[in-house]
Every structure is written in C-alpha cells, then in structure tokens.
Amino acid sequence: MNNKSNKSILIDTNPGRNAQTFGIARELGTSEDLIHEPSVGVIGNKGDSQCYIGVQRKVEAVHQVLLDSLGYAPEQMAMRLVQPEYTIATSDGMRNGTREMRYSLIGREVTHDSVCEHLSASGLEGTIAIVACDKPPVGTTAAILEHNRPAIIMSDGSVKPGTDSETNEPIDIISGFQIAGSQDEDLKKRIACEACPGYGSCGGMFTYNTMQTFIGVIGLQPLHMIAPPSDDSRRITEFPLQLVEYLKICIDKNITPRDIVTRDSIRNAMIVSMAVGGSTNVLLHAPEIARAAGFRDFSKDIMSPEEFNHLSQFVVPVLTDARPYGKYSMVDIDDKGGVQVIVKELLDSGLLNGDTLTCTGETLSEQIVRMNPSEPDETIVYRVKTPYKPTGGLRLLGGNLSPSYSAVLKLAGVESGLENNVFRGTARIFNAESELLDALENNSESFQDHDMVIVRYEGPSGAPGMPEMLDPTSRITALCREKNIVIGLMTDARFSGGSVGLVIGHVGPEAALGGPIALIENGDTIVVDLNDNVLNCVELDNKSTMDTRKKQWEETVAAAGGIHPACGEVNTRLLNRMRKSAVPAIYGAGMHPDRELWVSDPRDPEISGFKPTNKYRLGSSKHS
C-alpha cells in the first residue's frame, strides 16, 4: 500500500480529525472529497501599524483564488484548503525611542515560531504568504525555509509618500523623526499628519524594501510584485491569480524553498542590497535566512567580511537615488519599471548569477527576460557604468572594537565627517538609549563637533532585543545639520533603515557579553578608518589598559550577580528568552537553543569562518 493510502487510513481512523476536516470543508465551501488530500493555504502578517492594514484584503483575495482553483480537473489542484492564518508583531515606527522597541526584533522570532507551528502542525504542502513591515517577512521566510515545502511570498507593498503642504516636497515617516527635536509643535503635528497617508509599509529604501528586494532576488517572491504600493489594484485583481499559478508550478515540479534559496541566490541578494543602498539590518536578517536554508555560518558559507567589503568598495555601486540617503521612494522606483530594472542592470553587468532558480519555476535570468524590463531612467535608477554613488552602500568593520567583524556602517547614508575616509572622534558614553534621548532632549548644546556617541548594553542580550535607534539618530542628524557639525554614533544595538549619518551598529561582541565596547571610557579616542575598514579605540591598543578595564568590568558583573547592572530589565518570558538564547549579531541575533556554540571567541578563524589578512585584520596590530 502506498504512502498516500497509509496517510488516508490514519486520518480516517481518527474521529476528531475526520469530523473537523468535514466541518472545515463545509464552512470554507470546498469539496468534502478533498479533505484527505495534501493541504494548501495562505498566511499573512498582522500587527499594530498601518503597515499591516492592507494585508487582510490580499490574503482574502488569494484565499478566494485558491478556493476556485481546487478540484480534480487537470487544470485544478487536488488539495485541501485551510483557513487563512495570521502572525502578529509590533510596529517599528511607533515604538522607536521607547522600551517597547525591544520587542521589534523579537517580533521576527515570534513570527518565525507561529508560522513554523502553523506550517508544521497543519502539514501544509503549499503556502502563499503576504508579508508586511520589517521583521515578520524575515521570520516568515525563515519558517518557510525550515518547513521546506512549496511556498511563495508577496510583499503587501509600500505606503505612498506624503506631501508637505507648505513646501510641496515629498515626506515620509523619517521626516517626522528628523524634526522630533524641534520646539515648533505646530510643525511637528503638521508633518505627522501629512507624512504617511494611506496604508502600507515604509516606502523608502529602509529595512522593509531592502528585505522585500532581498526576498525577491533569492527567488521566493516574483520580482514584479515587490515595488507596487500597497493600494495598487494589481495586488487584488492580478497578483493573486499569478501567485496561485506559480504555486501550482512549484507543487507540480516539487520545487521547495531550499531548492531556490542557495548560496548563489543569497550572494545575489547581498549584492543587490549593496546596489540599492539597503538597510544595515540586512546584515542581521541575511544570516538568519541563510541559517534557515541550511547555512549555519554566513561568513564561512556565504560571504566573508573581506569579500563583502571588497565588493562594496570596488565592485558594486549604488544604483538608486532613494530615501533615506536620496530623494525617491519605492513607489517612484515602481514607476520607472520596478526592482526588475535594477536586477537586469546588474545581470547585464555580470554582477549576478542568473542561473539561480526562482518561485516562478524560471531561473533569475529567465524571469528577467520574460518581464523585459525597461532601461534605467538615470534619474531614480542608474546604470552600473554611471552610478548614483560609486561604491556600495554598506561596509563591515573590524578593529579592536569589533573583533567579530560584525560592526556595520551604511556608507550610502554618511553625509559628512570622513576626511580621507577616516573619522576621529571623542567618546561620549551612554549606557542606555534612554540616557542619550534625555541628553538630546534636555541638553543638546552639550554635544560637540566630532563627538563619538557610544550607546551600549542595548545588544541582543543586553537590552534585551537589540532595539533600533531611529529616534536618536534622527535627532543627531537634525542637530548636525543645524550646527554644521559632525557627530558619530556607535552601538551594539541596530538602526532603522531610515537612519542616516556616521552611525555604526551591531558592534560586537556586545557590551553585555564583555565585548570591547563595554571597556570604552569617556574621552577615549575612537577612529573609524574606511581605508582598512576598522573601528578602533586608541586607548585599548594598550594591553595594560585593556586588561585593567576588563578586570574592573568583570568585578562589576560579579558584584551584580552575573549580569551588568546597565543591562535592561527583564520582566516578561519573551525578554527572558531573548536574553538567554540570543546569538551574536554576526549570526543574526536570533533566539537559538545552542547559543553557547555561537558565542565562542569570534577571533578564532575556525569559528568565525574567515582568516585575518594584513588589510582586513581582525584586531589592532598589537592584539590581532
């Protein structure tokens, strides 16, 4: 007897399962003849934000097309339909600058868990996911990869930019953050009311659109579905039909997510992320997606920091004039032909591998040939030979403050402060984001030219939850523009894709784990050298100083019962789980039960996956 028959017998002899499947079939309007067939369904991301408002109507549209597609006719799918399922997450934009922001990255993990539970317990053999906001799409992608049955993803789409009623300039959520320090309450209210009309996820090349582009290029989302806004009628009238057709192809050919998401497709996606000046958060999310696809160590299995920096410095330019470092939004990119224009330009320039498989059943090159996108308009989307910016948007930094080579700078967003690719600043310490926000709000005149603000104990374990710091970075950007000064910021936390300025995140190991960032003192000299891609504290080059400060830190931790008193309060099960199971940023900052295997000395080449060279050294010359 074949496996299908065995499965049917097991179901038929389970009275509860049998009664439930008949009941569901009646309520959903599907044939009772299909109840013991493999299941198919649609899932969506929901949460407390306008990012998610459009998701349900797309889910319902896809669900209806699935319903109409089921049956035993040759053109139909002989499958059981399950009711739509939704995940839940917080809103990054609404929570920035608050302690609730600790739940943002945790939301990626919660989405991952809930999608995993749904896919695995329901045994879905075919899934279509509608994703929104920043973190749920990544959690959804990771769960789909772990489940590894045919699946396809569609972006819910971006919110359209608002218009400043006085200047007629386009504005967005970042506009609101960048005037947070203003004393003009009428201005702040007007911008808040005008910045985000309609619904959809953040519209610039922030984290949402960086990751939607990433998910499309790795092959799990059709490229033409990335850029249209959330309220585009195609997302209701055309795309659901196409999604179901693509899912049929994947089911018929047994194309699974891990067939699609390979080393080469992830490398493609990283290159495109550089080319669009994408969010620093891609350096957290790409390792997590790679892990779910079967690649445990991103640096070793996909792309080393040395290669990443070589590509960003010398090979891959920025091709888009997009917010936050430029003028335009994803809606404008859609108007000029969409993400497929960028992918075609990179393919034609030999920078991508076009042989990778995608969810349409085609290779990446075949998908581009079929779509036949327009040429770059050279106002919003540029050519590789005549780019918007000559070097890629992201840079990884080593040095004695980042021995794990995890520190990341969004070079595309740096407005000033680099002389011959070097910034030299004076450390100003804040042991919590709230301390910095208080200083910016009540004592902004104390900030000086070439301060290097240090915000620590806000990493994956320390916060816990590794909050993004759009509020303080936006205030610092506004302060720098107002005073015509340069202030750098470095942290073991992370940034919004909307942050600009000389801001360095993911500095690791984090302060809560005793990383070098915990040993910096006020007045120390911090050097950012992009010629050698290093982040150094001059004082910590002295071994005696390093040892003395490390001993003092350890004594403080021991006296506090094993955790530094500057670490954030843990008062929920989720925060406790994050503190105890979060892996370092270089591995994605996710929750993993084998954490101890991930927090070994990152300077060990056998663990970190890359070996030091003269140019890309892992530490200072004295301590590498």
N, C-alpha and C positions, 0 to 999 in steps of 0.2 A: 504494500500500500504506500502511495507517495506521501510526501510531507504535507501537502495541502490537505489530503484526506485525513491524515492524523490530526492536523490542526482543527479541522472542522468537527471531528468526533469529540475532541476535548471541549470545544465550545458548546456543542450540542448537549453534552452531558453535564454542563454547568447551568443549573436552572436560573440562577441570578443573572449570569451573563446573557443567557438566551432571552430572558424576559426584558432585560434592559435594551438589548440591541433591537428587538422588535419595537419597543416603545420609542426609542430614538428615531428609528426609521419612520414611524407614523408621524412624529412631531416635525421632523425635518422634511417630510414629503418625498423620501426616497423609497425605492422598491424594497420590499421585505426579502426579495430574492438575493439582495446584495449584502445582507447583514453579516455573512460569514466570509466575505471577500476581504482582501487587504484594505486598509483604511487610508483615506486621504482627507486633508483639511487645511484650513487657513488659520494663521495666528497673527496677532497684532500687538504692538507696543502701546501702552496707555500710561498716563501719569498726569500730574498736576501742572499743566502748562499748555499754552496754545500750540506748542509743538505737536501735541497728540490729538487735537480737536478733529482733524481730518481723517484720522486712521480708521475709525469705525465704518465710515461710509465706503472706504475702499475695501475693507475686509468683507463687508456685506455684499459688495459688487462681485468680488472674487468668489465668495461662497455661492452666490446665485449661478455664476458661470459653471462652477464645479458641479452644482446640483443638476444643471441642464446637460452636463457632459457625461453623466453616469448611465450605464446600461450595458447590454451585451452586444449591441450593434458594433460592426467593425470600427466605426469612427468614434465610438464611445469608450469610456473606461469602466471596466467591471470592478468597481471598488466601493467600499462602504464609506459614506460621508460622516465625518464627526463634526460636532458643532464648533463654531469659532472659539478660540481661546485667546485670552489677553494676558500680557505681563504688566507689571506696574513698576514705575520708577519716579524719582523726583525730578524737578526741573533745575538744571544747572543755573540758568539765568536768574531765576527767582531766589536762589539760595546763596548766590555768591556773596562773600563777606560775612556769612553767618556760620554758626557752629553746625547748622543743619547741612552745610556743604560737605561735611564728612561722609554723608550718605550718597553722594553723587557717584563716585567710582564704585562704591559698594553696590549701587544700583545695577552696574554691569554684571556683578556676580549674582545678584538676586534674579535678574532676568535669565542669566545662564541656567541657574538652578531650576527656575519654573519652566522654562522651555524644555530643558532636559527631562524633567519629570513628565511633562505632557507628551513629548515625543516617545519616550521610552515606555511609559505606562500604557499609552494608547497604542503603541506599536505602529505609529504612522509609517506608511510606505511611500507617501508623497506629501510634501508640505510646501505651501506658499506663505511667506512671511512679509507683512507690511511693517516697516520699521521707521521709527521717528526719534528725534532728539539725539543726544551724543552717545550715551553708554549702552542703552538697550539694543541698538543694532549690533554692537560687538558681542554682547552676551548671547544674542540670538544666533549670530554667525558661529560662535564657538560651540554652542549646543548642537546646532545643525551638523557641524563637522564631527562632533563626537558620536551623534546618532548615526550618521553616515548612510542615510537612505535618501533617495532623490528629493531635492529641495531647491527652491528658487526664492530670491529676495527681491522686494521692490521698495525703493525709497518712497515715503509718504510725500516728500517734496518740501521745498523751502517756502518760507513766508516771503512775500514780496517786500521790497524796501519801502519805508515811509518817505514822506517829503516834508522838509522843514518849510512851514507856511510863510516864513519871513525871507528865507534865502533861496527857496525853491531847490535846494540841494537834497539828494537822496540821503536818508539817515536810517540807522538800524539800532539794535539793542546796544551796540558798543557806543553809539553816540550818547546814549543815556548815561552809561558808566563814566564816560570821559568828562562829563560835567558834574559828576557827583560832588566834587569839592566846591562848586560854585555857591555863592551866597544869594544868587538870584533864584528865589523859589518859583517865581512865575516861569522862568526859562526852563527849569528842571521839569515842572509839570507839563509845559507845552511839548517838550521833546519826548517825555514819557508817553504822552497821549498820541503823538504823531509817528513814533519810531517803528512800531510793529503793528500795522494794520492787517486785518485778515487773520489767517492762521497758517501754520506750517513751522518747520524747524528753522533755526538761524540761517540767514541767507547768504552770508559771506563765505569765504574760504576758511571757515572756522572748523571746529572738530567735526561737526555733523557732515558737512560736504566733503571734507577731507576723507572721512571714513566711507561715505557713500561712493566716492570715486574709487577708493581702495577696494571696497567690496565688489564694485563693477569690474575693475581690472583683474582681480583674482579670479573672476569668472562666475560669481554667484548671483550677479544682477545684470540684466541686459543693459548695455551702455546707454541706450537712448531713454531709459527710464530714470536716470539719475537727476538730470538738471531741471526738468519742468517743475514749476511751482506746485505747491500742494493743491491749489484750487484749479489747476489745469484740467479741463473736462476729459482729456485723454486718460487720466488716471481712473476714471469711472467708466468711460464708454469704450475705450480701445485696449488699454493695457491689461485689464483682467482677462480678456479673451486670449491675448498673446501669452500671458503668464501660464494659463492652463495648457495652451498648445505646447509651450516649451516644457512644461512639467510632463506632459504625455511623452515627449521625445525622450526625456531623461529616464522615465519609467520603462518605456519600451526598450531602450538601449542599456538599461541598468547603469546609467551614469550617476555616480554618487558624488557627494561634495568632496571627498578626499581624492577622487579621480580628477577633479577640477582644481582644487587648491593644492598646488605642488610647490616645490622650491622655486621653480622658474616663474610661476604665476605670482608668488609673493614678492619675488625680486622685481618683477614688472610693476607691481603695485607700489613698492617703495620708491622706485624711480619716478613714477607719475606723481607721487606725493611730494617729492622734491620739486618737480617741474611746475606744480600748481602752488608752490609756496605754502604747503599744508601745515596743519597744526602739529605742535610738538607732541600732542597726545598720540599721534600715530606710533611714536616710539614706545608707548605703553601697550597700545592695542595690537600692533603687528606681532609682537612676541606671544601675546595671548592667543591670537588667531593661529599663529604657527604651531603653538603647543597643541591646540585642539586638532590641528591637522596632522599631528604626529611628529613635530619637530620640537624637541624639548628645549634646545638652546639656540635662540635666534642668532646669536653672534657666531656660533660654531657651524650651525646647519644651514643658515640662510645668507647672512651678510655680516662680515666682521665690521667693527667700527672703522678700521683702517680703510676698507673698501668703501664703506658708506661715505666717509669724508672725501676720499679720492673722487668718487662720483659727484658729490655735491660741490666740490671745489673746482674740478677741472673738466667735468663731462656734461652734467645736466644743468641747464639754465632754468630760470623761472620764466614760464611762458604766459602767465596771466597777470593782468592788471586788476587784481581782485582785493576786496576788503579782507583783512584789516590793513594791509600794507599798501593797497591801491585804492581804486575808486569804485569798482564794479562788483555786482553780486552774481550769484549762480543763475538768477533769472536772466541777467544780461548775457552770461555765457550760453544759456539755452537759446537765447535769441540769435546768437551767432553760430548756432549749429550743435551746441552741446559738448559734453565731455568727449564724445567720439572724435571731434575735430582735434583735440589735444592728443588723444591716443594715436590717431592716424599720423599726425606730425611726428611723434616720437618713433612710431614704427617705420615711417619713411626715412627717418634719420638713422635707423639702425640701432636705436637705443632700447628697444623692447624685443622680447622673444614672441613672435606671432604664432608659434605652434602650440601654445597652451590651449587647453580645452575650456569651453565655457558652457553655461547652463542652457544656451540655445541649441546645443548639440554641435556647434561650429567651433573652429579654432578662433582665437582672438583676431587673427588676420582675416579669416573668412567672414566674421561678423562685421568687421570694418568694411570690407569690400562690398558686402550686401547693402550696408547702410549708405555707402558712398557719401560720406560727409563732405561739407564744404571746406574750402581752404581757410586758414587763419585770416581773420579780418585785419590783424596787425594794429588794432586799437584796444581790443579787450583780450584776444587770444593771439599770441605772437608765434613766429617761426623760431626754430632752433638756431638758425643762422643769424637772425636779428631778434634776439630775445628781449623780454621786458627787463630782466636783470640777468647779468652774465653768469652768475653762479647759483646753484641750487639753494632752496630756502632753508635747509636745516643743517646743523653741524653738531657732531658729538665731540665732547671734550673729555680729555684725561687730566693728568696732572696730579699733584699731591692732595687736592681736594676731591678728586673724582677718580680714585684708583680703579673703580669698576668700569670706567669709561661710559657711565650712564648719563652724565650731565648733558643737557641738550639746549642749544640756542637756536631760536628761529631767526636766522640771519636776514631773511626777507623782511622781517619786521623791525630791524635795527634802524633807528632814524639818525643817530649821531653818536659820537663818543669814541669811535675807533680811529686811532692815529697809526697809520702803517699796520693796520689790523691788530692793534694792541690797545687794551684799556687797562689803566692802572688806577685803582681806587682805594679808599679808606673804609675799612669795615665798620659798619654800624649794626649792632646785634639786636634782633628781636626774637624772643623765644616763643612767639605765637603770632599768627596773623592778626589777631585782635589787638595786640600791642602796637603793631605797625599802623593799623587803621586808626587807632586812637591818636597816635602821633601825627598822622596825616590830617586828621580832622581838627585837632586842637593845637597843634604845634608845628604847622607846616613850614614856618620860617626857619626851623632848626635844621632843615635838610640843606646840604651844601653841594656845590658842584663837585663831581667825582666822588661822592659817597658811593660805597657799595653796600647796599642794604642786604643783610643776611636774615632770612626768616627760616627758622629751624624747628625741629620737633613737630613738623607737620607732614611727615612722610607716611607711607602706607601703614606702618605700625605705630608711629608716634602720635599722629593726630587723634585716633587712627582714621584712615580713609583717604589720605593724600588729597586734600581739597585743592581745587584750582583757585587761582588768585587774581581773577579778573578785576575785582574791586580795587585792591591796592595798586595793581599795575596800571589801571586806567587813571587813577588819581596821580600817580607818579608821572605818567605821560603828560597829563594836563599841566602839572607843576613844572616839568622840564620845558614845555613849550612856553609857558607864561614867563618863566625866569630866564629862558635861554641858557639852561644848564644841562648837564648830563648826570643822571643818577642811575646806577646799575642795580640790579636785584638778583640775588641767587637764593635758591631754596631747595629743600629736599621734598617739597610739595610739587605741584604741577601748575600749568597755566591753561587758561581758556585759549581756544584757537583764535579768539579775538584780541588777545593781548599783543601789544607792540612795545618796542623799546629794547634796551640791552638787558634782557631778562633771561636767566638761566635756571632751568628746573631739573628735577629728577637727580639732584646731586646725591651721589651715593658712594658708600653706604650711608644711610640716613642717620641723623643725629641720635635717634632713639636706640640704634644699634651700635653706637660708639664710633660712627664714621668721622672722618677728619673735620667735617663741617661743625661738629659739636665742640671742637677744640679751638675754633677761632675766637679771638677776643677783640673788643672794641679798639679801634686804632690800628689793627693789623693792616698790612698792605696786601691787597688782592690784585692779581694780574690775570687778565684774560688775553691769551695770545693765540690768535687765529692763524698765525703762520705755522705754529706747531700744534694747534688745536689742544691747548692745555689750559687748565684753571688751577692756579697756584696761590697759596698763602705763603708769602716770603718768610714769615717767622717760623712756619712749620718745616722749612728746609733744614732748620737746626734740630738735630736729633735730640739734643738735651731738652730743648723747649717742648718738642713733641712728646717726649716721654714724661716730662713733668706734668704737662696739661692732661695727658691721658690718665696718669695716676690720680690726679685730682678729680677727674670726671668719674672714674671708677669708684672712688671713695664716696662721692655724692650719690651715685646709684646704689651702692651697697647700703648707705645710711637710709635711703628711701625705700628699702625693701626690694630692690632688684629692678626698678624702673625709674628713670629720671623724673624728678618732680615737675619738669616743664612739659612732660607729655600730657596729652589731652585726657579728659575724664572719660571713663568707660562706664556707661550706665544702662546699656542695652545688650541683648545677646548678640546682635549683629556687630556692634562695635567691638565687643569682646572677641568675637570670632575673627574679625579683621586683624585685631592686634596680635592674636596668637598664631594666625595662619598666613598672613600676608607675606608674599615673597618680594624680594627687592625689585625696584623699578626696572632694572635691566632685563628682568624676566617677566615683566608685565604687571607687577604689583597686584596680582590676583590672590585669591584665597586657595591655598593648596595644603593638603594634609601632610605632605612630605616636605614641609618648609625647611627643615634643617638641612636637607640635601641641596637647597637652593641658596643658603646664606653662608656657604663656606667662603674662605678668603678669595675675593674676586680677582686678586692679583695673580693667582695661580693660573698659568696659561692652560693647563689641562682642564680646569673648571670653566674658565671664562671663555674658552673657545678661540682665543687669538693670542698671538705671541708679540711681545714688545719689539719695536724696531727703533732705530735712532730717531726717526722723525716722529713716529706715533708712540711715544713712550707711555708707559702706564703710570709712572710716578715721576717725581723730580729726579734729576740726575744723581742725587745723593741717596735716594731711597727707592729707586725702581727695582 
